[in-house]
Amino acid sequence: MTQLSRLIIKGGVLSPAELKKICEVSEDLGFETISFGSRQDVLFPEENKKMSKEVAGFQVVNSTNDMEENIMSSYVSSDIFPSTTWLTSDKYLYVLEQFRKASELKINITDPKQRLVPLFTGHLNFIASEYEDYWYLYVRLPYWNTMEIYPALIYSWDIEKITRIIEELLKEELDTIQLVFDLVNHSVDMNNRTIDESLKIPFHPFPYYEGMNRIGNDKYWLGLYWRNNKYDLTFLKAMCDLCFECKIGKISITPWKSFIIKDIPGSTKLRWEKFLGRYGINVRHSMLELNWHIPVGNSEALELKKYLVRNFDKNDISTYGLTFGITDYVKTSYYFTSIVIERNSIPDELKEFNIRSTYNLLHAKNFDPNTREYITSVREVDKEELPDLLIELSRLYFEQLGAEKEIEYIKKEESKEEVEVYQCKHCQLLYEEQYGDKTQGVPPNTPFESLTEDYKCSLCEANKDSFEKITLKKIS
């Protein structure tokens, strides 16, 4: 495992100018590439002794330093994936701006309607509610064994304030959420709101986050992913220059060792495609590759992923909607994938011998990591057994997918009615007239026939004539 330095990137959001400056400083230090971390930070090899405590205005910390953490946010998902209505990109930036220095705690600021950024992997997890500018807070302090919900909704402009107070109180014996609540409210006035109903997290399959994709009528977003998580500095600098020319203000890092550029003008789409082609950039990796979370700098984990992906591909297996994680530790509170491959530790007294690694397989309840419940499927299996076992788990996932909804439909069968919708024959996406198509600026109650002839499928960009009218049973 390579020791790394982490560059704290608040919320995983930075400007093209900031990224270019990071690249230039990295070149001066003798690097040819940079990597991205699980908490949306930038990573460097630890070996360079010239590294200062600050690079391009961002704080640098050692990977083993538990006293400095990066804030995670789902800003990267806003405007391009399902989202809470009031939680715009600007709102994220206003909240993140409150934080003037790195935190001692892991903080997540997320939208429950997206799946790209995990909700519950922090010590303090702020999750948007349906009330504008109010957030649920799920707390799991470093020495707690369980996660507890804070007994009030937090106002957007109090998020940094409550974080600092809880950090200052860490030296106290904070053993219950009620004690945290009482001490915080004794310290400062908060604009809290009563929790009227519990948090509802809709299930969404894991999204495809790579390539050039449409937003609205005349904008695109671009997701870029490198297999080895080593991003070439020459390419990144040229890309930042192109962002300047196209008046693109932000670049977003994902927790999946990739990054996304939003608001690419439609008039520059061809220019971007030519740019990617000139550098030989592949933007159509198989979904089998994109849904993995592996530890940075761990070559054994990377080789295991390649081995398993090859087997999936050979067997023509679909893993759409699933995510996989490889880990060397048992720490379920920070898992955020559907399936976890856990490598067992070799006892110290046996490390000098050539002993094969063994693995445990776990999967989230209903294969939804937001349940935070993991079920052990098998223990102590060899590497060669993993492909068949994972294929079996993926089949189990598709068998149970939507089962709860089907049961609900049966209970309400007497209230069923038929509804006509239009379905893309290539990717099966549905267009329902009552909802319109928010991603392309089509308002609700727009008849399919009224869509312009240049309308395209929001998922696969197939032409309008690729949609076929079908009839579905609707629950009233």
GUZAMAR-471497 format. One line per 5 residues: their letters; for each residue x, y, z negated of C-alpha. Coordinates in nm, 2 decimals. Each point is the difference from the previous one (the first is absolute). Layout:
% GUZAMAR-471497
a> X,Y,Z ~ ...;
This chain:
% GUZAMAR-471497
mtqls> 0.00,0.00,0.00 ~ 0.15,0.33,0.11 ~ 0.01,0.28,-0.25 ~ -0.17,0.30,0.14 ~ -0.05,0.37,-0.07;
rliik> -0.35,0.14,0.03 ~ -0.10,0.34,0.14 ~ -0.32,0.11,-0.18 ~ -0.25,0.10,0.27 ~ -0.31,0.12,-0.19;
ggvls> -0.31,-0.18,0.13 ~ 0.20,-0.14,0.29 ~ -0.05,0.33,0.19 ~ 0.27,0.21,0.16 ~ 0.04,0.24,0.29;
paelk> 0.20,-0.07,0.32 ~ 0.25,0.27,-0.11 ~ 0.05,-0.18,-0.34 ~ 0.04,-0.34,0.17 ~ 0.25,0.14,0.25;
kicev> 0.20,0.16,-0.28 ~ 0.00,-0.34,-0.18 ~ 0.13,-0.16,0.31 ~ 0.28,0.26,0.05 ~ 0.12,-0.04,-0.36;
sedlg> -0.01,-0.38,0.04 ~ 0.22,0.03,0.30 ~ 0.24,0.22,-0.19 ~ 0.02,-0.27,-0.26 ~ 0.09,-0.26,0.26;
fetis> -0.34,-0.18,0.03 ~ -0.15,-0.10,0.34 ~ -0.34,-0.09,-0.14 ~ -0.24,0.06,-0.28 ~ -0.27,-0.23,-0.15;
fgsrq> -0.34,0.06,-0.16 ~ -0.11,-0.14,-0.34 ~ -0.31,-0.16,-0.14 ~ -0.10,0.33,-0.18 ~ 0.03,0.21,0.31;
dvlfp> 0.35,0.12,-0.07 ~ 0.32,0.01,0.21 ~ 0.28,-0.25,-0.08 ~ 0.38,0.02,0.04 ~ 0.27,-0.26,-0.07;
eenkk> 0.14,0.07,-0.35 ~ 0.36,-0.06,0.11 ~ 0.06,0.36,0.12 ~ 0.16,0.19,-0.28 ~ -0.05,0.34,0.16;
mskev> -0.37,-0.01,-0.05 ~ -0.11,0.29,-0.22 ~ -0.31,0.03,-0.22 ~ -0.18,0.18,0.27 ~ -0.03,-0.04,0.38;
agfqv> -0.18,0.26,0.21 ~ -0.18,0.13,-0.30 ~ -0.12,-0.35,-0.11 ~ 0.11,-0.16,-0.33 ~ 0.22,-0.31,0.03;
vnstn> -0.02,-0.27,-0.27 ~ 0.15,-0.34,-0.05 ~ -0.22,-0.30,0.09 ~ 0.06,-0.14,-0.35 ~ -0.11,0.33,-0.17;
dmeen> -0.35,-0.06,-0.15 ~ -0.03,0.35,-0.12 ~ -0.06,0.16,0.34 ~ -0.29,-0.12,0.22 ~ -0.15,0.10,0.33;
imssy> -0.37,0.10,0.02 ~ -0.19,-0.21,0.25 ~ -0.30,0.14,0.19 ~ -0.23,-0.11,0.27 ~ 0.05,0.33,0.19;
vssdi> 0.14,-0.22,0.28 ~ -0.35,-0.16,0.04 ~ -0.21,0.32,0.01 ~ -0.17,0.09,0.33 ~ 0.10,-0.33,0.16;
fpstt> -0.15,-0.27,-0.23 ~ -0.32,-0.02,-0.20 ~ 0.00,0.27,-0.26 ~ -0.20,0.18,-0.27 ~ -0.17,0.30,0.16;
wltsd> 0.14,0.28,-0.21 ~ 0.36,-0.14,-0.02 ~ 0.16,0.17,0.29 ~ 0.37,0.02,0.09 ~ 0.02,0.36,-0.15;
kylyv> -0.15,-0.12,-0.33 ~ 0.28,-0.26,-0.04 ~ 0.26,0.27,0.06 ~ -0.16,0.23,-0.25 ~ 0.00,-0.27,-0.27;
leqfr> 0.36,-0.11,0.09 ~ 0.12,0.36,-0.02 ~ -0.08,0.01,-0.37 ~ 0.29,-0.24,-0.07 ~ 0.32,0.20,-0.02;
kasel> 0.24,-0.28,-0.11 ~ 0.02,-0.37,0.01 ~ -0.21,-0.19,-0.25 ~ 0.11,-0.27,-0.25 ~ -0.31,-0.20,0.09;
kinit> -0.12,-0.16,0.32 ~ -0.29,0.21,0.12 ~ -0.24,-0.10,0.28 ~ -0.24,0.26,0.15 ~ -0.23,-0.20,0.23;
dpkqr> -0.33,-0.03,0.19 ~ -0.19,-0.32,-0.08 ~ -0.14,-0.02,0.35 ~ 0.34,-0.06,0.17 ~ 0.21,-0.32,-0.02;
lvplf> 0.35,0.12,0.12 ~ 0.12,0.13,-0.34 ~ -0.06,-0.21,-0.32 ~ -0.23,0.14,-0.27 ~ 0.12,-0.16,-0.32;
tghln> 0.38,-0.04,0.02 ~ 0.08,0.31,-0.22 ~ 0.00,0.07,-0.37 ~ -0.25,0.28,0.07 ~ -0.23,-0.07,0.29;
fiase> -0.22,0.29,0.11 ~ -0.27,-0.12,0.23 ~ -0.25,0.23,0.18 ~ -0.36,0.00,-0.11 ~ -0.30,0.10,0.20;
yedyw> -0.01,0.33,-0.19 ~ 0.20,0.26,0.17 ~ 0.33,0.07,-0.17 ~ -0.05,-0.27,-0.27 ~ 0.20,-0.32,-0.04;
ylyvr> -0.02,-0.32,-0.20 ~ 0.32,-0.07,-0.20 ~ 0.12,-0.35,-0.06 ~ 0.28,-0.02,-0.25 ~ 0.25,-0.27,-0.06;
lpywn> 0.30,0.14,-0.19 ~ 0.33,-0.18,0.03 ~ -0.04,-0.20,-0.32 ~ -0.37,-0.09,0.05 ~ -0.11,-0.34,0.12;
tmeiy> -0.34,0.11,0.14 ~ -0.13,0.29,0.20 ~ -0.27,0.22,-0.16 ~ -0.23,0.27,0.15 ~ 0.03,0.35,-0.15;
paliy> -0.35,0.08,-0.14 ~ -0.06,0.31,0.22 ~ 0.05,0.12,0.36 ~ 0.31,0.23,0.04 ~ -0.02,0.33,0.19;
swdie> 0.24,0.04,0.29 ~ 0.18,0.29,-0.15 ~ 0.05,-0.18,-0.33 ~ 0.19,-0.30,0.15 ~ 0.35,0.13,-0.05;
kitri> -0.09,0.14,-0.35 ~ -0.14,-0.33,-0.13 ~ 0.30,-0.19,0.15 ~ 0.25,0.23,-0.19 ~ -0.19,-0.04,-0.33;
ieell> -0.01,-0.38,0.03 ~ 0.38,0.00,0.07 ~ 0.06,0.21,-0.31 ~ -0.21,-0.23,-0.20 ~ 0.18,-0.32,0.11;
keeld> 0.21,0.00,-0.32 ~ -0.32,-0.03,-0.20 ~ -0.16,-0.34,-0.06 ~ -0.26,0.04,0.28 ~ -0.16,-0.35,-0.03;
tiqlv> -0.36,0.08,0.11 ~ -0.15,0.21,0.28 ~ -0.22,0.18,-0.26 ~ 0.31,0.12,-0.19 ~ 0.14,0.13,0.33;
fdlvn> -0.33,0.18,0.07 ~ -0.02,0.15,-0.35 ~ 0.36,0.12,0.00 ~ -0.02,0.15,0.35 ~ -0.32,0.19,-0.08;
hsvdm> 0.15,0.12,-0.33 ~ 0.30,0.14,0.19 ~ -0.17,0.20,0.27 ~ -0.34,0.09,0.14 ~ -0.10,-0.21,0.30;
nnrti> -0.27,0.04,0.26 ~ -0.11,-0.36,-0.04 ~ -0.32,-0.14,0.14 ~ -0.21,-0.29,-0.15 ~ 0.03,-0.34,0.19;
deslk> -0.35,-0.06,0.12 ~ 0.08,-0.32,0.19 ~ 0.29,-0.24,0.03 ~ 0.25,0.02,0.28 ~ -0.12,-0.18,0.32;
ipfhp> 0.28,-0.12,0.23 ~ -0.13,-0.11,0.34 ~ 0.18,-0.29,0.16 ~ 0.19,0.09,0.32 ~ 0.23,-0.24,0.19;
fpyye> 0.36,0.12,0.01 ~ 0.04,0.24,0.29 ~ 0.23,-0.01,0.30 ~ 0.22,0.30,-0.06 ~ 0.24,0.00,0.30;
gmnri> 0.00,0.16,0.35 ~ -0.18,0.30,0.15 ~ -0.36,0.03,-0.11 ~ -0.27,0.25,0.06 ~ -0.14,0.25,-0.26;
gndky> -0.31,0.19,0.11 ~ -0.03,0.11,0.36 ~ 0.35,0.14,0.07 ~ 0.25,-0.11,-0.26 ~ 0.20,-0.31,-0.08;
wlgly> 0.19,-0.15,-0.29 ~ 0.32,-0.21,0.05 ~ 0.12,-0.28,-0.24 ~ 0.36,-0.12,0.02 ~ 0.14,-0.32,-0.15;
wrnnk> 0.35,-0.15,0.00 ~ 0.04,-0.37,-0.08 ~ 0.32,0.05,-0.20 ~ -0.11,0.33,-0.16 ~ 0.31,0.17,0.13;
ydltf> -0.11,0.32,0.19 ~ 0.26,0.14,0.24 ~ 0.09,0.36,-0.09 ~ 0.06,0.11,0.36 ~ -0.36,-0.11,0.09;
lkamc> -0.15,0.16,-0.31 ~ 0.17,0.34,0.06 ~ -0.12,0.00,0.36 ~ -0.35,-0.09,-0.11 ~ 0.00,0.29,-0.25;
dlcfe> 0.09,0.23,0.28 ~ -0.29,-0.13,0.20 ~ -0.23,0.06,-0.30 ~ 0.12,0.36,-0.01 ~ -0.08,0.05,0.37;
ckigk> -0.35,-0.15,-0.05 ~ -0.07,0.21,-0.31 ~ -0.04,-0.31,-0.22 ~ 0.04,0.10,-0.37 ~ 0.02,-0.33,-0.20;
isitp> 0.15,-0.35,0.02 ~ -0.14,-0.27,-0.24 ~ 0.18,-0.30,-0.15 ~ -0.20,-0.31,-0.06 ~ 0.06,-0.26,-0.28;
wksfi> 0.06,-0.26,0.28 ~ 0.35,0.14,0.10 ~ -0.14,0.20,0.30 ~ -0.12,0.35,0.07 ~ -0.29,0.18,0.17;
ikdip> -0.02,0.32,0.20 ~ -0.34,0.16,0.02 ~ -0.16,0.28,0.21 ~ 0.19,-0.07,0.32 ~ -0.17,0.21,0.27;
gstkl> -0.16,-0.20,0.27 ~ 0.18,0.22,0.26 ~ 0.34,-0.14,-0.13 ~ -0.10,-0.37,-0.01 ~ 0.19,-0.08,0.32;
rwekf> 0.30,0.19,-0.12 ~ 0.01,-0.20,-0.32 ~ -0.04,-0.33,0.18 ~ 0.29,0.10,0.23 ~ 0.21,0.09,-0.30;
lgryg> -0.06,-0.33,-0.17 ~ 0.08,-0.18,0.32 ~ 0.32,0.19,0.05 ~ 0.12,-0.13,-0.34 ~ -0.14,-0.35,0.06;
invrh> -0.23,0.02,-0.30 ~ -0.25,-0.30,-0.03 ~ -0.34,0.12,-0.13 ~ -0.19,-0.32,0.05 ~ 0.14,-0.24,-0.27;
smlel> -0.23,-0.30,-0.07 ~ -0.24,0.05,-0.29 ~ 0.17,-0.31,-0.15 ~ 0.30,0.23,-0.07 ~ -0.16,0.32,-0.12;
nwhip> -0.19,-0.14,-0.30 ~ 0.31,-0.10,-0.21 ~ 0.14,0.16,-0.31 ~ 0.36,-0.11,-0.08 ~ 0.26,0.14,-0.24;
vgnse> 0.24,0.25,0.17 ~ 0.36,-0.13,0.04 ~ -0.10,-0.36,-0.06 ~ 0.14,-0.20,0.29 ~ -0.14,-0.33,-0.12;
alelk> -0.35,0.14,-0.02 ~ 0.03,0.15,0.35 ~ 0.12,-0.34,0.14 ~ -0.29,-0.17,-0.17 ~ -0.25,0.24,0.15;
kylvr> 0.15,-0.06,0.35 ~ -0.03,-0.38,-0.05 ~ -0.36,0.02,-0.11 ~ -0.10,0.25,0.28 ~ 0.15,-0.23,0.26;
nfdkn> -0.20,-0.29,-0.14 ~ -0.32,0.20,0.00 ~ 0.07,0.11,0.36 ~ 0.08,-0.36,0.11 ~ -0.33,-0.12,-0.14;
disty> -0.20,0.29,0.15 ~ -0.13,0.10,-0.35 ~ -0.19,0.32,-0.06 ~ 0.07,0.19,-0.32 ~ -0.20,0.31,0.08;
gltfg> -0.11,0.18,-0.32 ~ 0.24,-0.20,-0.22 ~ 0.32,0.13,-0.15 ~ 0.30,-0.20,-0.13 ~ 0.27,0.08,-0.26;
itdyv> 0.33,-0.17,-0.09 ~ 0.13,0.06,-0.35 ~ 0.27,-0.12,-0.24 ~ -0.19,0.10,-0.31 ~ -0.32,-0.08,-0.19;
ktsyy> -0.17,0.34,-0.03 ~ -0.36,-0.03,0.11 ~ -0.09,0.35,-0.11 ~ 0.21,0.13,0.30 ~ -0.11,-0.25,0.27;
ftsiv> -0.20,0.17,0.27 ~ -0.03,-0.27,0.27 ~ -0.26,-0.27,0.07 ~ 0.25,-0.28,-0.03 ~ 0.32,0.00,-0.21;
ierns> 0.30,-0.24,0.06 ~ 0.18,0.00,-0.33 ~ 0.36,-0.14,0.00 ~ 0.09,-0.19,-0.31 ~ 0.31,0.10,-0.19;
ipdel> 0.29,-0.25,-0.01 ~ 0.11,-0.06,-0.36 ~ 0.34,0.16,-0.08 ~ 0.16,-0.34,-0.08 ~ -0.09,-0.13,0.35;
kefni> 0.10,0.31,0.21 ~ 0.34,-0.14,0.08 ~ -0.16,-0.30,0.17 ~ -0.15,0.02,0.35 ~ -0.37,-0.03,-0.10;
rstyn> -0.28,0.07,0.24 ~ -0.25,0.28,-0.10 ~ -0.35,-0.10,-0.08 ~ -0.31,0.22,0.02 ~ -0.34,0.06,-0.15;
llhak> -0.30,0.12,0.21 ~ -0.26,0.24,-0.15 ~ -0.30,0.16,0.16 ~ -0.22,0.29,-0.12 ~ -0.35,-0.08,-0.10;
nfdpn> -0.21,0.01,0.32 ~ 0.33,0.09,0.17 ~ -0.06,0.36,-0.10 ~ 0.31,0.14,-0.19 ~ -0.22,0.27,-0.15;
treyi> -0.16,-0.26,-0.23 ~ 0.34,-0.01,-0.18 ~ -0.07,-0.37,-0.07 ~ 0.24,-0.26,0.14 ~ -0.06,-0.37,0.03;
tsvre> 0.29,-0.24,0.01 ~ -0.04,-0.23,0.30 ~ 0.31,-0.22,-0.02 ~ 0.32,-0.01,-0.21 ~ 0.36,-0.11,0.07;
vdkee> -0.03,-0.07,0.37 ~ 0.29,-0.01,0.25 ~ 0.04,0.25,0.28 ~ -0.09,-0.26,0.26 ~ -0.34,-0.04,-0.16;
lpdll> -0.09,0.37,0.00 ~ -0.13,0.04,0.36 ~ -0.27,-0.27,-0.02 ~ -0.11,0.12,-0.34 ~ -0.02,0.36,0.12;
ielsr> -0.19,-0.10,0.31 ~ -0.25,-0.19,-0.23 ~ -0.04,0.31,-0.21 ~ -0.06,0.22,0.30 ~ -0.27,-0.24,0.12;
lyfeq> -0.16,0.01,-0.35 ~ 0.00,0.38,0.02 ~ -0.20,0.00,0.33 ~ -0.24,-0.26,-0.13 ~ -0.09,0.21,-0.30;
lgaek> 0.02,0.34,0.17 ~ -0.34,0.18,-0.04 ~ -0.15,-0.30,-0.20 ~ -0.13,0.23,-0.27 ~ -0.17,0.23,0.25;
eieyi> -0.16,-0.30,0.17 ~ -0.15,-0.11,-0.33 ~ -0.14,0.35,-0.06 ~ -0.16,-0.01,0.35 ~ -0.18,-0.33,-0.08;
kkees> -0.14,0.15,-0.32 ~ -0.15,0.30,0.20 ~ -0.10,-0.20,0.31 ~ -0.36,0.12,-0.03 ~ 0.11,0.36,0.07;
keeve> 0.21,-0.07,0.31 ~ -0.06,0.19,0.32 ~ 0.17,0.00,0.34 ~ 0.23,0.28,0.11 ~ 0.17,0.05,0.34;
vyqck> 0.37,0.08,0.00 ~ 0.28,0.01,0.26 ~ 0.30,-0.23,-0.04 ~ 0.34,0.02,0.17 ~ 0.05,-0.33,0.18;
hcqll> 0.38,0.02,-0.06 ~ 0.03,0.06,-0.37 ~ -0.36,-0.04,-0.12 ~ -0.02,0.36,-0.15 ~ -0.36,0.11,-0.04;
yeeqy> -0.14,0.34,0.10 ~ -0.32,0.08,-0.20 ~ -0.18,0.31,0.12 ~ -0.12,0.10,-0.35 ~ 0.36,0.03,-0.12;
gdktq> 0.16,0.14,0.32 ~ 0.39,-0.01,0.01 ~ 0.17,0.23,-0.25 ~ 0.35,-0.09,0.14 ~ -0.09,0.16,0.33;
gvppn> -0.23,0.28,-0.11 ~ -0.32,-0.17,0.10 ~ -0.28,0.11,-0.25 ~ -0.25,-0.24,-0.15 ~ -0.32,-0.09,0.20;
tpfes> 0.18,0.04,0.34 ~ -0.14,-0.25,0.25 ~ 0.26,-0.22,0.17 ~ -0.12,0.12,0.34 ~ 0.08,0.36,-0.10;
ltedy> 0.37,-0.08,-0.06 ~ 0.23,0.15,0.26 ~ 0.14,-0.23,0.27 ~ 0.35,0.04,-0.14 ~ -0.11,-0.14,-0.34;
kcslc> 0.23,-0.28,-0.11 ~ -0.02,-0.26,-0.27 ~ 0.15,0.14,-0.32 ~ 0.19,-0.32,-0.08 ~ 0.13,-0.14,0.33;
eankd> -0.06,0.31,0.23 ~ -0.20,-0.21,0.25 ~ -0.23,0.20,0.24 ~ -0.36,0.08,-0.08 ~ -0.12,-0.27,0.25;
sfeki> 0.17,-0.26,-0.22 ~ -0.28,0.03,-0.25 ~ -0.30,-0.24,0.02 ~ -0.34,0.05,-0.17 ~ -0.08,-0.26,-0.26;
tlkki> -0.27,-0.05,-0.27 ~ 0.09,-0.05,-0.36 ~ -0.21,-0.08,-0.31 ~ 0.00,0.30,-0.23 ~ -0.06,0.01,-0.38;
s> -0.23,0.28,-0.10;
